[in-house]
Amino acid sequence: MSSNDEREDPDWDRADPSAVIGIAEGILIERYHIPGPMASALLESFATAADMSVIDAARWLLSTGRLP
């Protein structure tokens, strides 16, 4: 694949915050086979533990593939 064919990473800072959180929750749902409310609570819990906002925790997950 040439460099022209490679897709760039999305700029999560410019994306709609509710969409970013929804995508992050979707990843958690798929990865851990948990219901939506549990994915939301998990994201909020990790955000609190890392002393960051939920949107920043979601961006972290989307950028790194890991929870903070």
PyMOL Python script that loads the backbone (N, CA, C, O; Angstrom):
from pymol import cmd

cmd.read_pdbstr("""\
ATOM      1  N   MET A   1       0.846  -1.173   0.000  1.00  0.00           N
ATOM      2  CA  MET A   1       0.000   0.000   0.000  1.00  0.00           C
ATOM      3  C   MET A   1       0.890   1.234   0.000  1.00  0.00           C
ATOM      4  O   MET A   1       1.801   1.333   0.822  1.00  0.00           O
ATOM      5  N   SER A   2       0.652   2.154  -0.883  1.00  0.00           N
ATOM      6  CA  SER A   2       1.457   3.372  -0.935  1.00  0.00           C
ATOM      7  C   SER A   2       0.982   4.354   0.123  1.00  0.00           C
ATOM      8  O   SER A   2      -0.114   4.213   0.666  1.00  0.00           O
ATOM      9  N   SER A   3       1.802   5.337   0.409  1.00  0.00           N
ATOM     10  CA  SER A   3       1.451   6.309   1.446  1.00  0.00           C
ATOM     11  C   SER A   3       0.205   7.107   1.064  1.00  0.00           C
ATOM     12  O   SER A   3      -0.497   7.607   1.943  1.00  0.00           O
ATOM     13  N   ASN A   4      -0.075   7.231  -0.224  1.00  0.00           N
ATOM     14  CA  ASN A   4      -1.283   7.946  -0.653  1.00  0.00           C
ATOM     15  C   ASN A   4      -2.546   7.169  -0.339  1.00  0.00           C
ATOM     16  O   ASN A   4      -3.622   7.753  -0.211  1.00  0.00           O
ATOM     17  N   ASP A   5      -2.421   5.838  -0.212  1.00  0.00           N
ATOM     18  CA  ASP A   5      -3.584   5.009   0.068  1.00  0.00           C
ATOM     19  C   ASP A   5      -3.872   4.877   1.561  1.00  0.00           C
ATOM     20  O   ASP A   5      -4.959   4.444   1.943  1.00  0.00           O
ATOM     21  N   GLU A   6      -2.916   5.244   2.407  1.00  0.00           N
ATOM     22  CA  GLU A   6      -3.104   5.105   3.842  1.00  0.00           C
ATOM     23  C   GLU A   6      -4.045   6.186   4.345  1.00  0.00           C
ATOM     24  O   GLU A   6      -3.985   7.341   3.922  1.00  0.00           O
ATOM     25  N   ARG A   7      -4.918   5.779   5.261  1.00  0.00           N
ATOM     26  CA  ARG A   7      -5.845   6.729   5.847  1.00  0.00           C
ATOM     27  C   ARG A   7      -5.210   7.373   7.059  1.00  0.00           C
ATOM     28  O   ARG A   7      -4.506   6.710   7.821  1.00  0.00           O
ATOM     29  N   GLU A   8      -5.447   8.641   7.241  1.00  0.00           N
ATOM     30  CA  GLU A   8      -4.935   9.342   8.406  1.00  0.00           C
ATOM     31  C   GLU A   8      -5.863   9.087   9.588  1.00  0.00           C
ATOM     32  O   GLU A   8      -7.055   8.832   9.415  1.00  0.00           O
ATOM     33  N   ASP A   9      -5.298   9.159  10.791  1.00  0.00           N
ATOM     34  CA  ASP A   9      -6.112   9.036  11.991  1.00  0.00           C
ATOM     35  C   ASP A   9      -7.057  10.222  12.071  1.00  0.00           C
ATOM     36  O   ASP A   9      -6.673  11.347  11.751  1.00  0.00           O
ATOM     37  N   PRO A  10      -8.288   9.978  12.495  1.00  0.00           N
ATOM     38  CA  PRO A  10      -9.220  11.096  12.635  1.00  0.00           C
ATOM     39  C   PRO A  10      -8.759  12.046  13.742  1.00  0.00           C
ATOM     40  O   PRO A  10      -8.058  11.638  14.669  1.00  0.00           O
ATOM     41  N   ASP A  11      -9.150  13.287  13.639  1.00  0.00           N
ATOM     42  CA  ASP A  11      -8.835  14.273  14.662  1.00  0.00           C
ATOM     43  C   ASP A  11      -9.977  14.278  15.673  1.00  0.00           C
ATOM     44  O   ASP A  11     -10.980  14.968  15.491  1.00  0.00           O
ATOM     45  N   TRP A  12      -9.814  13.511  16.724  1.00  0.00           N
ATOM     46  CA  TRP A  12     -10.884  13.345  17.712  1.00  0.00           C
ATOM     47  C   TRP A  12     -11.170  14.633  18.468  1.00  0.00           C
ATOM     48  O   TRP A  12     -12.259  14.782  19.022  1.00  0.00           O
ATOM     49  N   ASP A  13     -10.223  15.572  18.510  1.00  0.00           N
ATOM     50  CA  ASP A  13     -10.455  16.842  19.187  1.00  0.00           C
ATOM     51  C   ASP A  13     -11.470  17.700  18.439  1.00  0.00           C
ATOM     52  O   ASP A  13     -12.138  18.542  19.039  1.00  0.00           O
ATOM     53  N   ARG A  14     -11.583  17.489  17.145  1.00  0.00           N
ATOM     54  CA  ARG A  14     -12.500  18.291  16.326  1.00  0.00           C
ATOM     55  C   ARG A  14     -13.845  17.603  16.119  1.00  0.00           C
ATOM     56  O   ARG A  14     -14.783  18.225  15.620  1.00  0.00           O
ATOM     57  N   ALA A  15     -13.951  16.343  16.491  1.00  0.00           N
ATOM     58  CA  ALA A  15     -15.193  15.594  16.293  1.00  0.00           C
ATOM     59  C   ALA A  15     -16.233  15.978  17.345  1.00  0.00           C
ATOM     60  O   ALA A  15     -15.897  16.476  18.420  1.00  0.00           O
ATOM     61  N   ASP A  16     -17.481  15.741  17.016  1.00  0.00           N
ATOM     62  CA  ASP A  16     -18.589  16.004  17.933  1.00  0.00           C
ATOM     63  C   ASP A  16     -18.396  15.178  19.207  1.00  0.00           C
ATOM     64  O   ASP A  16     -18.263  13.957  19.124  1.00  0.00           O
ATOM     65  N   PRO A  17     -18.378  15.817  20.387  1.00  0.00           N
ATOM     66  CA  PRO A  17     -18.122  15.088  21.628  1.00  0.00           C
ATOM     67  C   PRO A  17     -19.068  13.912  21.884  1.00  0.00           C
ATOM     68  O   PRO A  17     -18.636  12.860  22.355  1.00  0.00           O
ATOM     69  N   SER A  18     -20.348  14.086  21.576  1.00  0.00           N
ATOM     70  CA  SER A  18     -21.283  12.978  21.814  1.00  0.00           C
ATOM     71  C   SER A  18     -20.987  11.803  20.888  1.00  0.00           C
ATOM     72  O   SER A  18     -21.180  10.651  21.276  1.00  0.00           O
ATOM     73  N   ALA A  19     -20.527  12.074  19.686  1.00  0.00           N
ATOM     74  CA  ALA A  19     -20.150  10.997  18.766  1.00  0.00           C
ATOM     75  C   ALA A  19     -18.897  10.284  19.256  1.00  0.00           C
ATOM     76  O   ALA A  19     -18.809   9.058  19.177  1.00  0.00           O
ATOM     77  N   VAL A  20     -17.926  11.045  19.763  1.00  0.00           N
ATOM     78  CA  VAL A  20     -16.689  10.451  20.273  1.00  0.00           C
ATOM     79  C   VAL A  20     -16.994   9.527  21.443  1.00  0.00           C
ATOM     80  O   VAL A  20     -16.476   8.412  21.509  1.00  0.00           O
ATOM     81  N   ILE A  21     -17.833   9.988  22.365  1.00  0.00           N
ATOM     82  CA  ILE A  21     -18.205   9.171  23.524  1.00  0.00           C
ATOM     83  C   ILE A  21     -18.970   7.936  23.066  1.00  0.00           C
ATOM     84  O   ILE A  21     -18.731   6.839  23.570  1.00  0.00           O
ATOM     85  N   GLY A  22     -19.886   8.102  22.117  1.00  0.00           N
ATOM     86  CA  GLY A  22     -20.640   6.965  21.596  1.00  0.00           C
ATOM     87  C   GLY A  22     -19.756   5.920  20.939  1.00  0.00           C
ATOM     88  O   GLY A  22     -19.968   4.722  21.127  1.00  0.00           O
ATOM     89  N   ILE A  23     -18.773   6.356  20.174  1.00  0.00           N
ATOM     90  CA  ILE A  23     -17.847   5.423  19.522  1.00  0.00           C
ATOM     91  C   ILE A  23     -17.018   4.696  20.583  1.00  0.00           C
ATOM     92  O   ILE A  23     -16.818   3.484  20.501  1.00  0.00           O
ATOM     93  N   ALA A  24     -16.538   5.445  21.578  1.00  0.00           N
ATOM     94  CA  ALA A  24     -15.751   4.829  22.654  1.00  0.00           C
ATOM     95  C   ALA A  24     -16.587   3.792  23.410  1.00  0.00           C
ATOM     96  O   ALA A  24     -16.099   2.704  23.716  1.00  0.00           O
ATOM     97  N   GLU A  25     -17.832   4.127  23.708  1.00  0.00           N
ATOM     98  CA  GLU A  25     -18.706   3.172  24.383  1.00  0.00           C
ATOM     99  C   GLU A  25     -18.943   1.941  23.509  1.00  0.00           C
ATOM    100  O   GLU A  25     -18.989   0.818  24.011  1.00  0.00           O
ATOM    101  N   GLY A  26     -19.090   2.153  22.219  1.00  0.00           N
ATOM    102  CA  GLY A  26     -19.268   1.033  21.293  1.00  0.00           C
ATOM    103  C   GLY A  26     -18.069   0.095  21.293  1.00  0.00           C
ATOM    104  O   GLY A  26     -18.225  -1.124  21.228  1.00  0.00           O
ATOM    105  N   ILE A  27     -16.883   0.666  21.365  1.00  0.00           N
ATOM    106  CA  ILE A  27     -15.670  -0.158  21.445  1.00  0.00           C
ATOM    107  C   ILE A  27     -15.693  -1.001  22.707  1.00  0.00           C
ATOM    108  O   ILE A  27     -15.390  -2.193  22.673  1.00  0.00           O
ATOM    109  N   LEU A  28     -16.058  -0.373  23.830  1.00  0.00           N
ATOM    110  CA  LEU A  28     -16.108  -1.111  25.096  1.00  0.00           C
ATOM    111  C   LEU A  28     -17.170  -2.210  25.063  1.00  0.00           C
ATOM    112  O   LEU A  28     -16.954  -3.299  25.593  1.00  0.00           O
ATOM    113  N   ILE A  29     -18.301  -1.929  24.451  1.00  0.00           N
ATOM    114  CA  ILE A  29     -19.371  -2.921  24.321  1.00  0.00           C
ATOM    115  C   ILE A  29     -18.875  -4.132  23.533  1.00  0.00           C
ATOM    116  O   ILE A  29     -19.082  -5.276  23.939  1.00  0.00           O
ATOM    117  N   GLU A  30     -18.231  -3.874  22.424  1.00  0.00           N
ATOM    118  CA  GLU A  30     -17.722  -4.967  21.587  1.00  0.00           C
ATOM    119  C   GLU A  30     -16.573  -5.712  22.249  1.00  0.00           C
ATOM    120  O   GLU A  30     -16.524  -6.942  22.229  1.00  0.00           O
ATOM    121  N   ARG A  31     -15.658  -4.966  22.830  1.00  0.00           N
ATOM    122  CA  ARG A  31     -14.461  -5.574  23.404  1.00  0.00           C
ATOM    123  C   ARG A  31     -14.779  -6.438  24.620  1.00  0.00           C
ATOM    124  O   ARG A  31     -14.241  -7.535  24.764  1.00  0.00           O
ATOM    125  N   TYR A  32     -15.657  -5.940  25.498  1.00  0.00           N
ATOM    126  CA  TYR A  32     -15.921  -6.629  26.767  1.00  0.00           C
ATOM    127  C   TYR A  32     -17.285  -7.314  26.825  1.00  0.00           C
ATOM    128  O   TYR A  32     -17.636  -7.913  27.842  1.00  0.00           O
ATOM    129  N   HIS A  33     -18.053  -7.229  25.741  1.00  0.00           N
ATOM    130  CA  HIS A  33     -19.373  -7.866  25.672  1.00  0.00           C
ATOM    131  C   HIS A  33     -20.253  -7.435  26.849  1.00  0.00           C
ATOM    132  O   HIS A  33     -20.816  -8.264  27.564  1.00  0.00           O
ATOM    133  N   ILE A  34     -20.354  -6.120  27.026  1.00  0.00           N
ATOM    134  CA  ILE A  34     -21.147  -5.551  28.109  1.00  0.00           C
ATOM    135  C   ILE A  34     -22.258  -4.685  27.524  1.00  0.00           C
ATOM    136  O   ILE A  34     -22.155  -4.222  26.388  1.00  0.00           O
ATOM    137  N   PRO A  35     -23.322  -4.464  28.300  1.00  0.00           N
ATOM    138  CA  PRO A  35     -24.401  -3.594  27.816  1.00  0.00           C
ATOM    139  C   PRO A  35     -23.978  -2.121  27.813  1.00  0.00           C
ATOM    140  O   PRO A  35     -23.024  -1.732  28.485  1.00  0.00           O
ATOM    141  N   GLY A  36     -24.703  -1.322  27.048  1.00  0.00           N
ATOM    142  CA  GLY A  36     -24.389   0.092  26.900  1.00  0.00           C
ATOM    143  C   GLY A  36     -24.253   0.864  28.202  1.00  0.00           C
ATOM    144  O   GLY A  36     -23.275   1.590  28.378  1.00  0.00           O
ATOM    145  N   PRO A  37     -25.214   0.728  29.128  1.00  0.00           N
ATOM    146  CA  PRO A  37     -25.073   1.476  30.381  1.00  0.00           C
ATOM    147  C   PRO A  37     -23.806   1.107  31.165  1.00  0.00           C
ATOM    148  O   PRO A  37     -23.218   1.954  31.837  1.00  0.00           O
ATOM    149  N   MET A  38     -23.398  -0.143  31.075  1.00  0.00           N
ATOM    150  CA  MET A  38     -22.182  -0.559  31.765  1.00  0.00           C
ATOM    151  C   MET A  38     -20.946   0.042  31.078  1.00  0.00           C
ATOM    152  O   MET A  38     -19.982   0.411  31.749  1.00  0.00           O
ATOM    153  N   ALA A  39     -20.975   0.136  29.756  1.00  0.00           N
ATOM    154  CA  ALA A  39     -19.866   0.747  29.026  1.00  0.00           C
ATOM    155  C   ALA A  39     -19.744   2.216  29.404  1.00  0.00           C
ATOM    156  O   ALA A  39     -18.635   2.718  29.587  1.00  0.00           O
ATOM    157  N   SER A  40     -20.860   2.902  29.521  1.00  0.00           N
ATOM    158  CA  SER A  40     -20.864   4.300  29.925  1.00  0.00           C
ATOM    159  C   SER A  40     -20.297   4.450  31.334  1.00  0.00           C
ATOM    160  O   SER A  40     -19.474   5.330  31.584  1.00  0.00           O
ATOM    161  N   ALA A  41     -20.735   3.593  32.250  1.00  0.00           N
ATOM    162  CA  ALA A  41     -20.239   3.648  33.631  1.00  0.00           C
ATOM    163  C   ALA A  41     -18.746   3.335  33.688  1.00  0.00           C
ATOM    164  O   ALA A  41     -18.013   3.951  34.461  1.00  0.00           O
ATOM    165  N   LEU A  42     -18.294   2.383  32.877  1.00  0.00           N
ATOM    166  CA  LEU A  42     -16.883   2.028  32.844  1.00  0.00           C
ATOM    167  C   LEU A  42     -16.041   3.205  32.352  1.00  0.00           C
ATOM    168  O   LEU A  42     -15.001   3.515  32.932  1.00  0.00           O
ATOM    169  N   LEU A  43     -16.488   3.849  31.297  1.00  0.00           N
ATOM    170  CA  LEU A  43     -15.770   5.012  30.767  1.00  0.00           C
ATOM    171  C   LEU A  43     -15.719   6.129  31.805  1.00  0.00           C
ATOM    172  O   LEU A  43     -14.675   6.755  31.994  1.00  0.00           O
ATOM    173  N   GLU A  44     -16.839   6.381  32.476  1.00  0.00           N
ATOM    174  CA  GLU A  44     -16.885   7.406  33.517  1.00  0.00           C
ATOM    175  C   GLU A  44     -15.969   7.051  34.680  1.00  0.00           C
ATOM    176  O   GLU A  44     -15.292   7.924  35.223  1.00  0.00           O
ATOM    177  N   SER A  45     -15.939   5.790  35.065  1.00  0.00           N
ATOM    178  CA  SER A  45     -15.095   5.342  36.168  1.00  0.00           C
ATOM    179  C   SER A  45     -13.616   5.538  35.860  1.00  0.00           C
ATOM    180  O   SER A  45     -12.861   6.027  36.701  1.00  0.00           O
ATOM    181  N   PHE A  46     -13.207   5.158  34.658  1.00  0.00           N
ATOM    182  CA  PHE A  46     -11.810   5.339  34.274  1.00  0.00           C
ATOM    183  C   PHE A  46     -11.458   6.814  34.153  1.00  0.00           C
ATOM    184  O   PHE A  46     -10.347   7.216  34.499  1.00  0.00           O
ATOM    185  N   ALA A  47     -12.385   7.619  33.670  1.00  0.00           N
ATOM    186  CA  ALA A  47     -12.141   9.061  33.576  1.00  0.00           C
ATOM    187  C   ALA A  47     -11.919   9.652  34.964  1.00  0.00           C
ATOM    188  O   ALA A  47     -10.999  10.445  35.165  1.00  0.00           O
ATOM    189  N   THR A  48     -12.753   9.271  35.912  1.00  0.00           N
ATOM    190  CA  THR A  48     -12.616   9.761  37.284  1.00  0.00           C
ATOM    191  C   THR A  48     -11.294   9.322  37.891  1.00  0.00           C
ATOM    192  O   THR A  48     -10.592  10.119  38.514  1.00  0.00           O
ATOM    193  N   ALA A  49     -10.955   8.048  37.708  1.00  0.00           N
ATOM    194  CA  ALA A  49      -9.707   7.514  38.265  1.00  0.00           C
ATOM    195  C   ALA A  49      -8.477   8.208  37.667  1.00  0.00           C
ATOM    196  O   ALA A  49      -7.460   8.368  38.342  1.00  0.00           O
ATOM    197  N   ALA A  50      -8.576   8.614  36.406  1.00  0.00           N
ATOM    198  CA  ALA A  50      -7.455   9.270  35.730  1.00  0.00           C
ATOM    199  C   ALA A  50      -7.516  10.795  35.874  1.00  0.00           C
ATOM    200  O   ALA A  50      -6.669  11.507  35.335  1.00  0.00           O
ATOM    201  N   ASP A  51      -8.519  11.291  36.601  1.00  0.00           N
ATOM    202  CA  ASP A  51      -8.713  12.722  36.816  1.00  0.00           C
ATOM    203  C   ASP A  51      -8.816  13.478  35.492  1.00  0.00           C
ATOM    204  O   ASP A  51      -8.143  14.484  35.270  1.00  0.00           O
ATOM    205  N   MET A  52      -9.682  12.957  34.624  1.00  0.00           N
ATOM    206  CA  MET A  52      -9.924  13.622  33.346  1.00  0.00           C
ATOM    207  C   MET A  52     -11.416  13.586  33.052  1.00  0.00           C
ATOM    208  O   MET A  52     -12.164  12.837  33.679  1.00  0.00           O
ATOM    209  N   SER A  53     -11.832  14.386  32.112  1.00  0.00           N
ATOM    210  CA  SER A  53     -13.242  14.396  31.728  1.00  0.00           C
ATOM    211  C   SER A  53     -13.571  13.128  30.933  1.00  0.00           C
ATOM    212  O   SER A  53     -12.682  12.447  30.422  1.00  0.00           O
ATOM    213  N   VAL A  54     -14.853  12.836  30.844  1.00  0.00           N
ATOM    214  CA  VAL A  54     -15.288  11.664  30.083  1.00  0.00           C
ATOM    215  C   VAL A  54     -14.904  11.806  28.612  1.00  0.00           C
ATOM    216  O   VAL A  54     -14.482  10.835  27.984  1.00  0.00           O
ATOM    217  N   ILE A  55     -15.047  13.004  28.064  1.00  0.00           N
ATOM    218  CA  ILE A  55     -14.696  13.193  26.655  1.00  0.00           C
ATOM    219  C   ILE A  55     -13.202  12.978  26.441  1.00  0.00           C
ATOM    220  O   ILE A  55     -12.804  12.403  25.428  1.00  0.00           O
ATOM    221  N   ASP A  56     -12.370  13.428  27.376  1.00  0.00           N
ATOM    222  CA  ASP A  56     -10.932  13.197  27.238  1.00  0.00           C
ATOM    223  C   ASP A  56     -10.591  11.715  27.368  1.00  0.00           C
ATOM    224  O   ASP A  56      -9.703  11.220  26.673  1.00  0.00           O
ATOM    225  N   ALA A  57     -11.289  11.005  28.254  1.00  0.00           N
ATOM    226  CA  ALA A  57     -11.075   9.562  28.386  1.00  0.00           C
ATOM    227  C   ALA A  57     -11.500   8.839  27.105  1.00  0.00           C
ATOM    228  O   ALA A  57     -10.841   7.893  26.674  1.00  0.00           O
ATOM    229  N   ALA A  58     -12.598   9.286  26.504  1.00  0.00           N
ATOM    230  CA  ALA A  58     -13.061   8.688  25.250  1.00  0.00           C
ATOM    231  C   ALA A  58     -12.048   8.947  24.134  1.00  0.00           C
ATOM    232  O   ALA A  58     -11.732   8.046  23.356  1.00  0.00           O
ATOM    233  N   ARG A  59     -11.542  10.177  24.057  1.00  0.00           N
ATOM    234  CA  ARG A  59     -10.520  10.489  23.047  1.00  0.00           C
ATOM    235  C   ARG A  59      -9.268   9.647  23.266  1.00  0.00           C
ATOM    236  O   ARG A  59      -8.649   9.183  22.308  1.00  0.00           O
ATOM    237  N   TRP A  60      -8.901   9.452  24.520  1.00  0.00           N
ATOM    238  CA  TRP A  60      -7.734   8.630  24.858  1.00  0.00           C
ATOM    239  C   TRP A  60      -7.938   7.213  24.323  1.00  0.00           C
ATOM    240  O   TRP A  60      -7.059   6.646  23.674  1.00  0.00           O
ATOM    241  N   LEU A  61      -9.122   6.651  24.608  1.00  0.00           N
ATOM    242  CA  LEU A  61      -9.423   5.283  24.142  1.00  0.00           C
ATOM    243  C   LEU A  61      -9.364   5.199  22.627  1.00  0.00           C
ATOM    244  O   LEU A  61      -8.800   4.248  22.086  1.00  0.00           O
ATOM    245  N   LEU A  62      -9.929   6.166  21.939  1.00  0.00           N
ATOM    246  CA  LEU A  62      -9.952   6.131  20.484  1.00  0.00           C
ATOM    247  C   LEU A  62      -8.563   6.336  19.883  1.00  0.00           C
ATOM    248  O   LEU A  62      -8.263   5.805  18.814  1.00  0.00           O
ATOM    249  N   SER A  63      -7.725   7.096  20.560  1.00  0.00           N
ATOM    250  CA  SER A  63      -6.385   7.369  20.046  1.00  0.00           C
ATOM    251  C   SER A  63      -5.385   6.249  20.340  1.00  0.00           C
ATOM    252  O   SER A  63      -4.513   5.951  19.524  1.00  0.00           O
ATOM    253  N   THR A  64      -5.526   5.627  21.528  1.00  0.00           N
ATOM    254  CA  THR A  64      -4.539   4.645  21.961  1.00  0.00           C
ATOM    255  C   THR A  64      -5.027   3.209  21.925  1.00  0.00           C
ATOM    256  O   THR A  64      -4.231   2.271  21.885  1.00  0.00           O
ATOM    257  N   GLY A  65      -6.357   3.046  21.940  1.00  0.00           N
ATOM    258  CA  GLY A  65      -6.918   1.702  22.013  1.00  0.00           C
ATOM    259  C   GLY A  65      -6.972   1.166  23.439  1.00  0.00           C
ATOM    260  O   GLY A  65      -7.375   0.025  23.663  1.00  0.00           O
ATOM    261  N   ARG A  66      -6.562   1.997  24.407  1.00  0.00           N
ATOM    262  CA  ARG A  66      -6.552   1.596  25.809  1.00  0.00           C
ATOM    263  C   ARG A  66      -7.364   2.597  26.629  1.00  0.00           C
ATOM    264  O   ARG A  66      -7.564   3.742  26.223  1.00  0.00           O
ATOM    265  N   LEU A  67      -7.822   2.142  27.782  1.00  0.00           N
ATOM    266  CA  LEU A  67      -8.447   3.051  28.724  1.00  0.00           C
ATOM    267  C   LEU A  67      -7.342   3.764  29.499  1.00  0.00           C
ATOM    268  O   LEU A  67      -6.260   3.211  29.697  1.00  0.00           O
ATOM    269  N   PRO A  68      -7.621   4.996  29.940  1.00  0.00           N
ATOM    270  CA  PRO A  68      -6.594   5.732  30.702  1.00  0.00           C
ATOM    271  C   PRO A  68      -6.337   5.091  32.062  1.00  0.00           C
ATOM    272  O   PRO A  68      -5.507   5.580  32.828  1.00  0.00           O
TER     273      PRO A  68
END
""", "prot")
cmd.dss("prot")
cmd.show_as("cartoon", "prot")
cmd.util.cbc("prot")
cmd.orient("prot")
